[in-house]
Amino acid sequence: MGRRSPGALLRRTTATALAGGVALALVASESARAEGQDGGKETLIVGTSGLDNIPHMNPLDSGWLIQGELNNLMYDPLIRWGQDDYSPSPGIAESWEHSEDQLTWTYRIDPDARWSDGEPITAHDAKFTYDLLIENPVFNSRHGDLVNNFASVEAPDDHTLVIEVERPSATMAHLKGTSIMIMPRHVWGELEAPEEYFAEPGRPTSGAFRLAEFREGERVVLTANEDYWAGPVAYDEFVLQNFETPEAMVQALQSGEVDLVGGLNPQQYSALEAADSITTSTGPGRRLQSLTFNTGARTKDGEEFGNGHPALRDPEVRRAIHHVIDKEHLVDVVMDGHGVPGVSYVPPIFSDFAWDPGADRIAPDAEEGNRILDEAGYDERDGDGIRVDPESGLPLEFRLFYHSDRPSYAIIQDFVVDWVADLGIRLNAVAMDTTPLNEESEAGNFDIAFGTWNVGPDPSETLAYHTCDRLPDEAQPTDLTFSFYCDEDYDELYRAQLAESDLTARGDIVRDMQRLLYDETPAIQMYYENQLEAYSSERWSGFETQPSAGGMIREQQGAFGYQSAVPAGASADTDGAAGGDDSGSGAMPWILGGLVVVLLAGGGYYLVQRRKTADERE
């Protein structure tokens, strides 16, 4: 297969983005810094891109990475993902236990937990939240994979929550972690339409911050909760500042207008490594770059909608394309080695569930891809040499949507278009802003689209996007499915892994699911990115990572990185400042076993010790 010069592509893409981004950086970030320092406040300003794409800030209907980061700063879940290794660890619940048959789960609410308005956080708040997820159709569409198995939810007293389930489920040991935050009943109980909650400053929160300002598409300002029940942070304000391009964001860091940035490309990272007063950080990340196929947009009842190419419903066409994607080449050229070739949705850092195809790994081989297409009946070609779909008579000519605000995608699409041409398939690359690209994809109006996913410690939440239950009830846009894929065998495996309490056995089932997706190819996982970050070490220190050894500062399954930050001149041991969390050490316990679990004889009972606050650290 032909190879284009990576140097020319990188120079062209970087120069174009820089031309439009530098001036924007100084305007936006100077405003953020000036407003953040008003009144002598210590303000941590984090640069990001994509804030203009999030549709709302409803904590119970969050599917975007940025929404998750903000939720983690403002709210606490019942159970956290531990800092050391993502093990389920205490949040609002200080301990939990289950009956021997694993059908009754009891969660003990930390008596010290408080809302930012001083009201206690109780089991009644948790019951209210889970009842809302069960009864509200919008929330249930996102969290039904957990709550639709609940037989009952009761709060016999302020500090005890009891959930009975229809079937044993592995997710009861973590309740989807930071994906579900507990809401204040005394406030949210007054909302007529909680699914329409957008963002309202001043609402009580349970986390280290509360919302002060949401300037849609521009910035989010959070004010620190001085009386945060788990220990306040060492600064006054957090600002998430949006930038149109990564180059503008980097310029703002270099000029001192922002303090922390992530999602860097290798060229930016290398340049910042040599910069004075800037510290770089890298580690294996959760971010996955993917090519998603429209396998046929349809409802649960089979009503078709959208305008996807019918040939992509055939897994043989998708497999053939998979056979020409040189993932190692993409890692080398696009990520300069800061990544790992992709296989499935579960990245290697989650070793309990990650799958390695071994000898079945698909290697780039255009000859094999052409053989697959010939044997599947796509052996006729039109006058331009493009293969023809024997069913519809249409040429195999597909749209390839990619995000115009991500320079690396411009490089990748050039390679992909050339590689797929070796199969007698034409790809027409279309650069689009993220919002319209997502809207077209959700409406089924696409053939192949680039996508970025950030996977959590429990794979069931991500793997749910390929279940038949995620197809819409009506022919309307949905963000609850990746590719409109539906397979009964896959669904059976999905239900089986949810019900399996033994970690090893569950891991085997999850790997079978990944093997099936690898073969059916509703998407091609190109590579897992290492997280490339940088911060102003002249102004800040103390950023802690997740995992604690060699992990990431941003895009955590929690807020350890942000909450541990210390302004220059302040001690990392500032009295009351929230610091690192030594919970979650050892192997991931899920339901049975592990270092944070105490299993008592004869009862199927486990207790997780409450994490140490800053005042309790050794």
N, C-alpha and C positions, 0 to 999 in steps of 0.2 A: 504494500500500500504506500502511496505517496506521502511525503512529509513536507510541510511548509516550514520555512525558517522561523523558529520561535522568537529569535531576536527582533526580527522585523515586526512581528505581531505585537510583541510587548512594547516596542518603542511607539508604534502607531497608536495603540490603545491608551497607553499612559499619557502621551502627549495630548491627545484629544481630551481626556478627562481633566488633566491639569489646567488646560486652557479655560474650562468652564467653572473650575471649582475653587481656585485660590481666593478670588475676590469675595465669593460667598462666605468662605470660612471666617474672614476677618470681621465681616459685618455681624454675623450671627453670634460668634463666640465672644466678641468684645462686649456685646449686649449682655450675654449670659454672665460673664465675669463681673461686669459693673453692677448688675442687679444682685448677683450672689454675694458681693462684698458689701452691699449696703448695710450700714450699721455695724460694721466690723464682724459680720458673720463669717464663720468658717464654712465654706461651701465646696463640696466635691462636685466637680463638673465632669460628666462623662459624655464623650462624643459617640454618636451612633448614626446609622442611616436606616431608613425604613419606618421612622416614626410616623411619616405621612401616610403609611399604608394601613395602620391599625384602625379598624372601624369604630372602636369604642374602648372603654376601660372597665367593662363589667367583669368583675373577678370570677364570676361563676360561668362565664361563656368565653373563655380565653383559649385561643388556639395559636396565637402568635408568640414567638420567642420574647419579643419586647414586652408584651402583656405579662408574660410569666415573670420576667425580671422585676417589673413594677409590683406585681402581686406579692412576690417574695419580700419586697421591702416594706409593704404596708400591712400584710396579713400573715398569720401563722396557721398552718394546718394542724390537724390533730396529731399527725405523725410526720416527722421530717425525714428527708434523706440525709444520713449522717455525713459529716464532712470528710472523715477519713477514707471511706470506701463505699459510700452510698447505702450503707445498711440502714434499715428502718430504725429511727431514733426518736426519742420523745419530742413532742411539740407541745401543743395545748394539753394533750394527754400525757401524763407522766408515766403511766404504765397501762398494760392491757393484758387480757387473758382470754382463753377460749375453753369451751367445754370439751370433753373427751371426743365427742363426735364432730367437733368443729362447726357446729350449727349455731352456737350462741357465743357471742363475743362481747366482752365487758371492757369498757375503756374508762380509766380514772382520770378525771380532769384535774390539772394542777391547781391547787387552791390559791396560788399566788397570781394566776393569770388574770389580767385586767384589760379592758378596752381603754383606749386613749382618753375617754371621757370619765374614767374612774370606775365605771360599772364593772362588776366581776364577769368574767367569761365563764359560762356555766354549761352543763350538759344540755340545758334547754336550748341554748344557742345552737349546739351541734344537732340536736333533734330537729329544730326548725330548719336548718340548712339542708339536712338530708331529706326531710319531707318536701322541701322546695325542689330538690333535684328529682324527686320521684314524680311530683305532681305537675311541674311546669314543663310543657312540651319542649321549649327551647333548651332549657337546662338538661332535660332528660336525654335529648338527642346527643348531647356531648358526654354525659356521664352515666347513661343507662347501662353501660357495660359493667358498672359496679352496682348501682342502686336497684336495678331491676331484679336483682337476686335477693333483695331484702324482703323478709317476711314481715318484720316489724321493727320499729325504732322507738325506744322508750327511754325516758329520763326519770328514773325513780326518785332521784334527788339532784341537787345542784352539781354534784361532783361525780355522778355515775351515769354513763351512757351504755345501754344494752341494745345490741343489734342481733336479731335472729335472721338467719339466711335460709333460703330454700335448699341450697346445695353448698357443700364445702367449697371455699374459694381461696386461692392463694393471695388474692388482692386484699383480703381482710386484715392481713398482717401489716399493711401500710396504707390502705384506703386511698390509693393513688397518690400518696405523698403530697407534694406541693401543687398538684393539679386541682385539688379541692381545698379551698380556704373556708373557714367557718365565718359566718356572717352574724352581726349583732341582731338578735331578734327584736330588741326594743326599738331599733331603727328600721331595719328592713321589713319588719312585720307591718309597718305603716305604708309601704310602697304598694300602690295599686297594680303596677305592672313592673315587677322587679327585672324582668328580662329586657326592659327598655332603659334600665339604669345606664347612664353614659359615663359621667364623672362629675362628682359634686364635691368641691373643696369643703373641708371641715367635718366630713362624716367620720365617726369614730372608727378606729382601726385597732387591730390586735398586735401589729408588728412594730418595727423600730421607727417607722415614719408614718405620716399622714399626708394626704394630698393638699397642697396649697394652691397649685395652678396647673391647669391643663390647657396649653395653647396648641390646639389641634394642628398636627403636622409640623410643629416647630419645637416645642419643648415641654417638659413636665418638671414641675418643681415640687419637691417633697420636703416637709419640715420634720425634724427629728422629734420623736416623742421623748421628752426628758424623763418621764416616769415609766418608760418601757419596762414591763414586768420581768423580762429576761435580761435586762441590763442595757442602758442607753449607749448609743454610739458616741464617739469622741469629737463630733462636729455638729453643726447646726442645721445644715441644709444639703439636700442632694438635688442636682439638676441633670436631667437627661436632655442633651441638646442635639437636635437633628441636623444633619449635613446632607447636601444633595449628592456629594461624591465622597468616596474614601480619601481622595487626595486633599479635599478641603478639610476633612477631619484631621488628617496628619499635619497639615499646615497649622491648624489651630493648636495642636499639641506642641509643635515646635515653637510657636509664638507665645506660649504660656497662657492661652485663652481657654484651654480645657486641660484636664488633669489625667484622664485615662481614656484610652481607645482600644478597641479590639477589632477582630475581623480583618487584620492587615493582610496584604499580599506579601509574598516573599521579598520583593524589591523594597517595599516600604519598611518591612521589618529589618532588613539588612542595613538600610540607611539610618534607621533610628538606633540600631545597636552601636553605631559610632558617634552618636550625638551626646553632647555633654548634658548632664542633669536629667537624662532620660534613661529609665531602666526598662529592658525588654523582658518578656516572659513568654514561654511556650510550653506546651504539653499536649498530649493526645486529647482530642476533643470529641464531642458528641455530634458535630455537624457533618452532615452527609450531603454530597452533591449527586443529583439523580436526573435521569431522563425518564419522564413519565409518559406512558402511552394512553391514549383514549381507547379503552378496550370496548367501547360501546356504551354511551351515556343512556341510561334507562332508569325507570322507577322500579320499586320492588315488584310491581305487577307486570313488568316487562314492557311498559310503554316507552318507546324510544324518543329521544330528543337530542338537540345539538346537531352539529354538522361534521362530526368526525369521519375520517375515511374508513369505509367498511372493511378494507383489507387488514386493518390493525386489530380487528376482532380475532384474527387468526393468530394463535400463538406461534405458528411456524414463521410468520413474517417477523414477529418480534424477536424470536430466537436468532434468526439470520442476522438481524441488525446487531444483536448482542455480540455476534461472532466477529464483528469488525471494529469494535470499540477497544482501542489499546489503552487500558487504564493505567498501566505503568508509565506509559509515555506521557499521559496527562499529569500524573503525579510529578514526574521529573521536570516537565516543561512549565506547567501552570503553577505548581506549588513548590518548585525547586527542591523536591524531596521532602517537604513538610506535610506528609500525608501518607495514607495507606490505600492501595487499590481496593475498591469496594466490592462487596459480595451481596450483602443483604442489609436490611434496615437496622440490625443490631451491630453497633460498632465493637471492635475488639476490646475496648476498655471494660465492657460488661461481659467478662469471661464466662460467667455462669450460663449465659444464653447465646453467646456468639457462635456462629457456625462457619466452619472451613470446608469448602467443597472438596479439598484434596485433589485426587486424580480427576475429578469431574469438573474442575475449574475450567471455565471457558477461556481459551486463549485466542488472541486475534488471528483469524484465519479466513480470508475472503473466499478461498476455494471451498471451505466447508460451508460458509454462508450461502454461496451460490448453489451448492449441492442440495442444501435444505430447500431452497426456493424452487429449484427445478423439480424435485421429487414431490413437492406440495402442489404442483400444477401451475406455477407461475413461470412457465417456460416460454411464453410468447412475449414479444417485444414490439413496441410501436416504431415508427419511423425514426425516432430519436434514440432508439436503443433502450428505452425505459420499459421495464417489465409491466405486464398488464394483469389486473385482477381477473381471474377466469369467471368469477361470480358476477361482479358488477360491470365488467368491461372497462373500468377506469384504470388509467395508468397508475403505477405505484409512485405517486408524487405527493409528498406529505409536507405540511407546514411544520416548521420547527420554531417554536416560540422561545425567546430567551430575553432575560432582563437587561434592558439597556443601561441600567444604573450599576451593573456589576461588570467591570472591565474584563475579569477572567472569563466570563461567559462568551465574550466576543472572540477570545482566543479559542476556547473549546469548540464553539460552533463551526469555526473554520475547519478544524480537524474532522469533526463529525460529518460535515457535509461531504468532504473529500472521501472519507472512508466508506460511507454508505453508498456513494456513487459507484464504488467497485462492485456493488451488488446489482447494478442496473436499477437503482432506486434514486429518485431525485428528491432532495430536501431543499425547500425554500425557506431560508432562515429569515425570521421576522423579529427585529428588535422592538421591544415594547416596555413601557413603564410598568412597574410591578403591579400597580392597582388594576389597570385594564387587562394585564395578562392573567391575573388571578380571576377577574370577573369572567373572562372568556373561558378559562379552564373550568370554573365552577359551573358554567352553563353548558359544558360539553362541546363548546365551539373551538376545538383544537384537535390536532393530530398527535404531536409530540411536544412536550414542554419541559423546560428546565425546572428543577425544584430543589429547594434546600430544606432539609429536615434536621431537627435536633431531637435525638431520641433520649428517653429517660431510662432510669435503672431497671424498671419493670417494662419489658417489651410489649405487654398486652395492650397498653394504651395506643401505641403506634401500630401494631399489627391489626388492631380493630378496624383501621381505615380500609382494610381489604375484605372485610366481612360483608355478607349480603345485607345485614341489618343496617349498614351505613348508606345503602342506596336510598334516594329520597322517596317519600310516599307519593309525591306528585312531581310532574315534569317541571321542576323549578331548580334554579341554581343551588348548589350545596357545597360547603367546604368540609364535609364530613367523610368524604371518600377521596382517595388519591387518584384513582384511575377508572372508577366505576367498575372495578373488578368484583366478581362474585363467583364463588366455587363452593359447592356443598362439602366436598372433602376437606377443604381448608377450614370451613366453618366448624366442622366436627372436631378437628384438631384444636381450633381456638377454644371451644367449650371444654375440651378435655384438659388443656393446660391450665385453665382457670380453676378447675376442680381439683387439680393435683397438688397435694401439700408437700410431697417430698421434692426437695430442690433438684436433685439429680434427675429424677424421673420427669419433672416438669421441664427441665432444660432439654431433655431428649425430645420431648414433644414440640417444644418451640423450635428446635433445630429441624425437625421434620417439616414444620410450617415454612421455614425459610428455604428448605430444599424444594418444596413445592413451588414457592414463588420464583425461585431461581430458574426452575424449569419452565414455568408458565410465562414468565417475563412480562408482568404488567408494568414493570419499570426496570431500568438498568441502573444499578448503583455504581457510579463512576469512581468515587473515592471518598474516604473519610479525611477531613481536614484536621491538621493540628491547629490548636488555637494559637494565634499570633497576636500578642498584646504589648502595649507599652504604656508607661505612666511617668509623670513628672516626679522624680525622686528628690527634686529640690523642694517640692511643696508637700509631698506625701510619702508615707511609709506604712508598713504593717499589713499590706494586702495579703490575705491568706487564700489559699487555693482549695479547690475541691476537684479530685481527691487531694488530701493534704500533702501528699508527696508527689510532686511533679504534675499537679493539676492545673486548672485554669482559674483566673480571677473573675472574668465575666462569663455570662451564659451558664451559670451554675444551676443545680437543682437545689437552690437555697440562696441566701444572701451573705454568705460568710465573707466573701471578698470585699463587698461594700461595707459591711458592718464592722470589719476589723481595721478599716483604714484609719490612720492617725495623721493629723496635720503636722507639718514641720514645726519643730520646737516643742511639741507635746510628747509626753511619754507614752509608749505603747501600753504601759500599765496604768494609764489614767484611771483614777478611781471611778468605777461604775461603767466604764466603757466596755461595750460588748466586744469580746475578742474571740479567739479560736474556740472550737468545740471539740472536746476529746471523745465525744460519743461516736458510736458507729464503727468502732474498730473491730477487726476480725472478719471472718467470712460472712457473706450476706446470709442472714438467718431465715428471712421470710417467715415461715411458720414454725419450723423446728430447728433447733441447734444454733450455734453461733455464740460469740463472746458477750453480746449484750442480752442474752437470754438466760434466765434461770429456770430450768425445767424441774418441777417438783414431782416426786414419785407418785404415780397413781392418778394424777389429775389433769394432765394435758394443760398445765398452767405455766405461763411465762411472765416474767416481770422485767421491765426495762427501767434501769435507774435513770432518774432525771439528770439531764446534762448539767454540768457546772456552769454557773454564770461567771462573769468576770470577777465578782467578789469572792467566788469559791475556787478560783484557779490556783493550782499549786505552783 
